[in-house]
């Protein structure tokens, strides 16, 4: 499959599983905004696929959208593997730890714990520091032997061993 057909398939799934009309208004439009209604109607016409008869409501829409988008990205990445090889991770279910599951952001989990146990610190710094993205794309780390497969890049010393 090429990227054009992959994109069409993605749009068809969006229409079939998410998009629909409520009282004649597209469910992705702000019902109180004429401009939003016009834009949503135009988008649906441009997509050109049949809509769902009874579209989902609430958080279900976001969950389905994230899943469909994650699968689209995964397929698109597979088409581009020759440009960006590696073992890729695609996730649409970020637990409470959120982005802190990735090494470069793990300090955010420690900050979150500190803020929860020190209310005065939380009041001074404010906000929730744990980001919970809808979709995460990550690449699994390479082992030292994979890095050194063709040439001894890392050498025999202890420099940069087991870094994420």
Buried (B, 14 or more C-beta within 10 A) or exposed (E): EEEEEBBBBBBBBBBBBBBBBEEEBBBBBEEEEEEBBEBBBEBBEEBEEEBBEEBBEEEEBEBBBBBBBBBBBBBBBEEEEEEEEEEBEBBBEBEEBBBBBBEEBBEBBEBBEEBEEEEEEBEEEEEEBBEBEBBBEBEEEEEEEEBEEEEEEBEEEEEEEEEE
